[in-house]
Amino acid sequence: MKFALCNEIFRNLPLEDAFHKIADIGYEGVEIAPFTLQANPRDLTEPDADRCRTAAERAGLEVVGLHWLMAETEGLHLTHSDPAILEITQEYLIKLGQLTARMNGSILVLGSPQQRNLLPGTTYEQAFERAVKLMKEVCQQIEDLGVAFAIEPLAKVETDFLSSCAQGSDFVKAVNHPACGLHLDVKAMTAEPNGVCPAIQEFHEDCIHFHANDSNLRGPGQGDTNFIDVANALKEVNYNRWVSVEAFDYFPDEGACARISLENLRNSFS
């Protein structure tokens, strides 16, 4: 199992310094939030991707890919009724796919609850149809780049669209393209009816990426989740892809959170 860290934890450091710090702690990969590269992620350019690739190479890290794809953006939405907004969103996601490939990354985690929530007058079925159509087109445009979108189910407290692993799996099956798979996130799965480990067992066939965090929004093992059980569940289904740490509450501080999280993962998977 290879462990990566989501880079926004060190967003206050220059990118190159952050990558070296991530490597020094012991992570093998880095997962990048676009807003750490540009205040408006829609302004991302090929030189930004080149900078990431070079910084990762010099630090000895692999670029996993991108996450928080639409955070800190305006005018983008996955389920909007306005075709113009859907087209802009589609083109943006295609661009991110191209930039991810340029970074030598392979995964784009599509969470962004605010940019997919149901808007007034939109039913779940309408939203589902729009988002599936959009993602099919995106996947067709990036299918030769070696990258894939990982659709992230989130709990109902965060979004009303794709708010369970079952709904996320249904979405992936509807898109029906190799460049679209399922993302599983521990924090989100704590809201699953049967809990985290049964969700892993049930939906692992669609899963192409995994986020490790805890129910209290801290790093893995800093809350109530039993990560030995999580590790065993992943081993049982032969998951052998990246496990990326995505904490939201950096306790006791950024550096310590990153170190403790990696130590907890290593101990859990040993």
C-alpha positions as CSV (number, residue, x, y, z in Angstrom):
1,M,0.0,0.0,0.0
2,K,1.3,3.5,-0.9
3,F,0.5,6.5,1.2
4,A,0.0,10.0,0.0
5,L,-0.9,13.4,1.6
6,C,-3.3,16.0,0.4
7,N,-1.1,19.1,0.0
8,E,-3.5,21.8,1.3
9,I,-2.4,20.9,4.8
10,F,0.8,22.9,4.0
11,R,-0.9,25.5,1.9
12,N,0.9,28.3,3.7
13,L,4.3,27.0,2.5
14,P,5.7,27.5,-1.0
15,L,4.8,24.5,-3.1
16,E,8.4,23.2,-3.4
17,D,8.9,23.5,0.4
18,A,5.6,21.7,1.0
19,F,6.5,18.9,-1.3
20,H,9.9,18.4,0.4
21,K,8.2,18.4,3.8
22,I,5.7,15.8,2.7
23,A,8.6,13.6,1.4
24,D,10.7,14.1,4.6
25,I,7.8,12.9,6.7
26,G,7.8,9.7,4.7
27,Y,4.9,9.9,2.3
28,E,5.4,8.5,-1.2
29,G,2.8,10.6,-3.0
30,V,1.1,14.0,-3.0
31,E,-2.5,14.8,-3.9
32,I,-3.0,18.4,-5.0
33,A,-5.8,20.8,-4.4
34,P,-6.0,23.2,-7.4
35,F,-6.6,26.3,-5.1
36,T,-3.1,25.8,-3.7
37,L,-1.8,26.5,-7.2
38,Q,-4.1,29.4,-8.2
39,A,-6.4,31.5,-6.1
40,N,-9.0,30.9,-8.8
41,P,-8.5,27.3,-10.0
42,R,-10.1,28.1,-13.3
43,D,-6.9,30.1,-14.1
44,L,-4.7,26.9,-13.9
45,T,-2.2,26.7,-16.7
46,E,0.2,24.2,-18.2
47,P,3.1,26.0,-16.4
48,D,1.3,25.3,-13.1
49,A,1.2,21.6,-14.0
50,D,4.9,21.6,-15.0
51,R,5.8,23.3,-11.7
52,C,4.0,20.5,-9.8
53,R,5.6,17.8,-11.8
54,T,9.1,19.2,-11.3
55,A,8.6,19.9,-7.6
56,A,7.4,16.4,-7.0
57,E,10.3,14.9,-9.0
58,R,12.8,16.9,-7.0
59,A,11.2,15.9,-3.7
60,G,11.1,12.3,-4.7
61,L,7.3,12.2,-4.7
62,E,4.7,10.8,-7.1
63,V,1.8,13.0,-8.1
64,V,-1.3,11.1,-7.3
65,G,-3.6,13.7,-8.9
66,L,-6.1,16.3,-7.9
67,H,-8.9,16.7,-5.4
68,W,-11.2,19.5,-4.3
69,L,-11.6,20.2,-8.0
70,M,-14.2,23.0,-7.8
71,A,-13.4,24.4,-4.4
72,E,-12.8,28.2,-4.5
73,T,-14.4,28.5,-8.0
74,E,-17.4,30.4,-9.2
75,G,-19.8,29.7,-12.1
76,L,-19.3,25.9,-12.1
77,H,-22.0,23.3,-11.3
78,L,-22.4,19.6,-12.1
79,T,-26.2,19.4,-12.0
80,H,-27.3,22.9,-13.1
81,S,-30.3,23.4,-15.4
82,D,-28.5,26.0,-17.5
83,P,-26.7,24.2,-20.4
84,A,-24.2,27.0,-20.6
85,I,-23.0,26.4,-17.0
86,L,-22.9,22.7,-17.6
87,E,-20.7,23.3,-20.7
88,I,-18.3,25.5,-18.8
89,T,-18.1,22.9,-16.0
90,Q,-17.5,20.2,-18.6
91,E,-14.7,22.1,-20.2
92,Y,-13.1,22.9,-16.9
93,L,-13.1,19.2,-15.9
94,I,-11.6,18.2,-19.2
95,K,-8.9,20.8,-18.7
96,L,-8.1,19.4,-15.2
97,G,-7.8,16.0,-16.7
98,Q,-5.3,17.2,-19.2
99,L,-3.3,19.1,-16.5
100,T,-3.3,16.0,-14.3
101,A,-1.8,14.0,-17.0
102,R,0.8,16.7,-17.6
103,M,1.7,16.4,-13.9
104,N,2.1,12.6,-14.3
105,G,-0.9,12.2,-12.0
106,S,-3.7,9.7,-12.6
107,I,-6.7,10.5,-10.3
108,L,-9.1,13.4,-10.0
109,V,-11.4,13.1,-7.0
110,L,-14.7,14.7,-7.8
111,G,-16.3,15.8,-4.5
112,S,-17.2,19.5,-4.5
113,P,-20.6,19.2,-2.7
114,Q,-21.5,22.9,-3.2
115,Q,-21.1,22.5,-7.0
116,R,-23.3,19.5,-7.3
117,N,-26.1,20.1,-4.7
118,L,-29.7,20.1,-6.1
119,L,-30.8,23.6,-7.0
120,P,-34.4,24.8,-6.6
121,G,-36.6,23.2,-9.2
122,T,-34.3,20.3,-9.9
123,T,-35.2,16.8,-9.0
124,Y,-32.6,14.2,-8.1
125,E,-33.4,12.3,-11.3
126,Q,-32.9,15.4,-13.5
127,A,-29.6,16.2,-11.7
128,F,-28.4,12.6,-12.1
129,E,-29.2,12.6,-15.9
130,R,-27.4,16.0,-16.4
131,A,-24.3,14.9,-14.4
132,V,-24.1,11.5,-16.1
133,K,-24.3,13.1,-19.6
134,L,-21.6,15.7,-18.6
135,M,-19.2,13.1,-17.2
136,K,-19.6,10.8,-20.2
137,E,-18.4,13.6,-22.4
138,V,-15.6,14.5,-20.1
139,C,-14.4,10.8,-19.9
140,Q,-14.6,10.5,-23.7
141,Q,-12.3,13.5,-24.1
142,I,-9.7,12.3,-21.6
143,E,-9.9,8.6,-22.2
144,D,-6.4,8.4,-23.9
145,L,-4.6,10.4,-21.1
146,G,-4.3,7.7,-18.5
147,V,-6.3,9.6,-15.9
148,A,-9.7,8.9,-14.3
149,F,-12.3,10.7,-12.3
150,A,-13.0,9.2,-8.9
151,I,-16.6,10.1,-7.9
152,E,-16.8,10.8,-4.2
153,P,-20.0,10.0,-2.3
154,L,-20.4,12.4,0.7
155,A,-22.7,12.3,3.7
156,K,-26.1,13.9,3.6
157,V,-25.0,16.6,5.9
158,E,-22.6,17.7,3.1
159,T,-24.7,17.2,0.0
160,D,-28.0,16.0,-1.3
161,F,-26.5,14.6,-4.5
162,L,-24.6,11.3,-4.5
163,S,-24.9,11.2,-0.7
164,S,-24.3,7.5,-0.2
165,C,-21.9,4.8,-1.6
166,A,-24.8,3.2,-3.3
167,Q,-25.7,6.4,-5.2
168,G,-22.1,6.9,-6.1
169,S,-21.8,3.4,-7.4
170,D,-25.0,3.8,-9.4
171,F,-23.6,7.0,-10.9
172,V,-20.3,5.2,-12.0
173,K,-22.3,2.4,-13.5
174,A,-24.4,4.9,-15.5
175,V,-21.4,6.7,-16.8
176,N,-20.0,3.3,-17.8
177,H,-16.5,4.5,-18.8
178,P,-13.0,3.3,-17.7
179,A,-12.1,6.9,-16.9
180,C,-14.8,7.1,-14.2
181,G,-14.6,5.1,-10.9
182,L,-15.7,5.4,-7.3
183,H,-13.9,7.1,-4.5
184,L,-14.2,5.9,-0.9
185,D,-13.6,8.3,2.0
186,V,-13.5,7.1,5.6
187,K,-15.2,10.2,7.1
188,A,-18.0,10.0,4.6
189,M,-18.4,6.3,5.1
190,T,-19.0,6.7,8.8
191,A,-22.5,7.9,7.7
192,E,-23.2,4.6,5.8
193,P,-26.0,2.5,7.3
194,N,-23.7,-0.5,8.0
195,G,-20.5,1.4,8.7
196,V,-17.1,1.8,7.0
197,C,-15.9,-1.7,6.6
198,P,-19.1,-3.2,5.2
199,A,-19.2,-0.3,2.7
200,I,-15.6,-1.1,1.6
201,Q,-16.6,-4.8,1.1
202,E,-19.8,-3.9,-0.8
203,F,-18.4,-1.3,-3.2
204,H,-14.7,-2.2,-3.6
205,E,-15.2,-3.3,-7.2
206,D,-15.9,0.2,-8.3
207,C,-13.3,1.8,-6.1
208,I,-10.2,3.4,-7.7
209,H,-9.1,5.7,-4.9
210,F,-9.3,6.0,-1.1
211,H,-9.1,8.8,1.4
212,A,-8.0,8.2,5.0
213,N,-9.4,10.6,7.7
214,D,-11.5,10.2,10.8
215,S,-15.0,10.8,12.0
216,N,-13.8,13.9,13.9
217,L,-12.3,15.4,10.7
218,R,-8.8,14.8,11.9
219,G,-6.2,12.4,10.5
220,P,-6.6,8.7,10.4
221,G,-6.4,7.2,13.9
222,Q,-7.0,10.5,15.6
223,G,-10.7,9.8,16.2
224,D,-13.0,6.9,16.9
225,T,-12.4,4.9,13.7
226,N,-10.6,1.6,14.0
227,F,-8.1,1.8,11.3
228,I,-6.8,-1.7,11.8
229,D,-10.3,-2.9,10.8
230,V,-10.2,-0.5,7.8
231,A,-6.8,-1.7,6.7
232,N,-7.9,-5.3,7.0
233,A,-11.1,-4.6,5.0
234,L,-8.9,-3.1,2.2
235,K,-6.6,-6.0,2.3
236,E,-9.5,-8.5,2.1
237,V,-10.7,-6.9,-1.1
238,N,-7.2,-6.7,-2.5
239,Y,-7.2,-2.9,-2.8
240,N,-3.7,-2.0,-3.9
241,R,-4.0,1.6,-5.0
242,W,-3.2,4.9,-3.2
243,V,-4.4,5.7,0.3
244,S,-4.3,9.5,0.7
245,V,-4.6,11.3,4.0
246,E,-7.1,14.1,3.8
247,A,-7.6,15.7,7.2
248,F,-9.6,18.9,7.8
249,D,-8.8,19.6,11.5
250,Y,-5.0,19.7,11.7
251,F,-4.5,18.6,15.3
252,P,-2.3,19.4,17.1
253,D,-0.7,21.3,14.1
254,E,-0.1,20.7,10.4
255,G,3.2,18.9,10.7
256,A,2.3,16.8,13.6
257,C,-1.0,15.8,12.1
258,A,0.7,14.7,8.9
259,R,3.3,12.7,10.9
260,I,0.8,11.1,13.3
261,S,-1.5,10.2,10.4
262,L,1.3,8.4,8.5
263,E,2.4,6.6,11.6
264,N,-1.1,5.4,12.3
265,L,-1.6,4.2,8.8
266,R,1.7,2.3,8.8
267,N,0.9,0.6,12.1
268,S,-2.6,-0.2,10.9
269,F,-1.5,-1.8,7.7
270,S,1.6,-3.6,9.2
